[in-house]
Amino acid sequence: MNDEHLRIDKWLWAARFYKTRSLAAKAVDAGRVRVNGEGAKPARALKPGDELAIRVGELEWVVEVMALSRQRGPAVQAALLYVEREDSRARRVAAIAKRKTQPHPAAGVKGRPTKKDRRMIHRFTEG
């Protein structure tokens, strides 16, 4: 379970932040993952003690790497790979609570789009 260094995309996959390693690599390339406050590439070597800022959708985690793992295991085992900062956890819980109080985005949509709706959809997607 403990090695000297591990690629950041492999660690993000093993720690269950992303479902696949390719999604983790794309997120790192897109700048959604920062290592010690700096941008990174998917092949960057990660070591215990590094601090990661990980953005998935509208949620952000700030974690310290505690251990490295080349294999993806159960969620309980993955949670042992990092420790989340307390302020990060508070912001994330607040964002989740705020999202729960808002109505579902498709709450006002009923049935199939009308002809007018379809025209608007085509204008938006094509132009």
N, C-alpha and C positions, 0 to 999 in steps of 0.2 A: 504494500500500500504506500510506503514512503520511498520515493526516489529523490534524487537531487533536483532535477528539473523536469518540467512537463509542458508541452504546448498548451497555450491558453485555451484554444478551441476544444481540446480534449478534456481539459479540466472543467470548463463550463458545461460540457455534455455530461461528464461524470457527476457533477454537482447538481444536475437536473435543473439548470436554468434554461436550457434549450433542449428540445426533443431529439434533435439530430446534431451531429458534429458539423454538418454543412451549414445548418442554420446558425450555429454558434460562430462559425468562420465568417459568414455574411454579416452578422451583427458586429463582429470585431472590425471588419473592413469598413462598415458603415459608420464607425465611430461611436457605437452605442456602449462600448466597453472601454473603460480607461483603467490603466494600471499605474498606481502611484501618481495619479493626477495627469498622466500623459497618455496620448493615443498609442495604439499598439497594432501589430499585425497578428494574424492567427497563429503563426509559427513562433511567436515570442515565447521565450522560456519563462515559466512561472515558478516561483519557489515559495515555501512557507514564509509568512511574514509580509508578503505583498498585499497591498490594499487595492481592491477592485471597486469601481463604480459601474454597476450593470443596469442598463435601462432596457426593460421589456415592456413594450407598449407604453402605457402612461405611468407605470410603476418603476421605481428605482431602488436598487439595493446598494448599500455601501458595506462591503464585507472585507474581513481579513482572512487570508488563506491560512488555514491551520495545517492541512495535510494535502498530499497529492494522491490521486488514484487514477490508474489507467483504465479501470473497468467501471461501468455504470452499474450501481447496485441499487438496493431498495432506498426509498426516501429517507429512512432512519439513518442508514449508513452515509448517504449523501450529505445530510445535515451536519455530520461530524467533520466535513472537509472545510468548513468555514464558520466564522462567527460574525453575525451582523451587528453593526453599531447601533446603539440604542436610539439615537436621533433618526437614523435611517428607518428603523422599525416603526417609530412613532409617525413619521411622515407617510410611510406606506399604508399603515392602518388607517390614518386619517383620510387618505385618498380613496381607499376602498370604501370607507363609511360614507364619504361624500358621493361616490358613484352609486351606492345602494339607495340613497335618498332621491336621486334623479329618476325621472321616468325612463322607461326603455326607449331607445331611439326609434323603434318601429311600432310604438304603441298607437300612433295615429293612423297607421297604414291598415287599410281594410281591403281585402280582395285583390283582384288584378288591377294593374295600372289602366287608367282610361286612355283614350286616344290622345288627349291633351298631355297626360303624364308621359306617354311614350315619346311624344315629340320633344318634350323637355329633356327626357333621358337621352335621346339621340343627340340633341344639341350639346348637352353636357359632355357626352363621351366622344363625340366626333369633332367637336370644334373647340 
